[in-house]
């Protein structure tokens, strides 16, 4: 089974974009995952293939039409009935590593990328869609959140990362931010690599890393500390 991503967007030229380079790009070239785009404009209405209209009740901006979005979703699901449909929206739970890992273990995903003021709310009543929020920021459209989600998924696919332990040792995989990393030179502008990391004592190194992961999570992301097994909280979310 090859992980397949189908992106419904007004701007298919944005893809693969960053997904065409580095780990994701190499995996795409090797056939470890597939990427398709479908232009939303082809499902538009009227001479100009309109995909949006003015907000009901008045207000600024435009809203993406529910009939157009439903047709796009139906077309994608007809071609890929096994794939779930995901939509980035701020009115959703924030994306975390648990959801990413679960999605990456499946056949793939259909991603609908909103624009303008967002989607007609009725899309969530008439079609089965999963919502996710990337961060507490406003973006111009759903393409960047879609890319972030796909990058997070693709790197977890078998054979994409060189070392199997790479994914397990990262921020949020074990419920904490990842411990700090160091490499050569041994000393730089008066700052040396911690002595314990040069000791060769693997038990001491593991203990130091765990302690620093806990301390950094408490310092930088105290909101993530609640609900951890053990003495401190566990976190879920994105790599630092």
Secondary structure, DSSP 8 states (H G I E B T S, - for coil): --EEEEEEES-GGG-SGGGGSHHHHHHHHTTSEEEEEEEGGGG-BTTTTB-EEE-TT--SSEEE-HHHHHHHHHHHHHH-TTSEEEEE-SSS-B--HHHHHHHHTSSEEEEE--BTT-B-TTHHHHS--EEEB--SS--SBSHHHHHHHHHHHHTTSTTTSSSTHHHHTSTTTTSS-------SSSEETTEE--GGGGS--HHHHHHHHHHHHHHHHHHH-GGG-TT-SSSS----S---
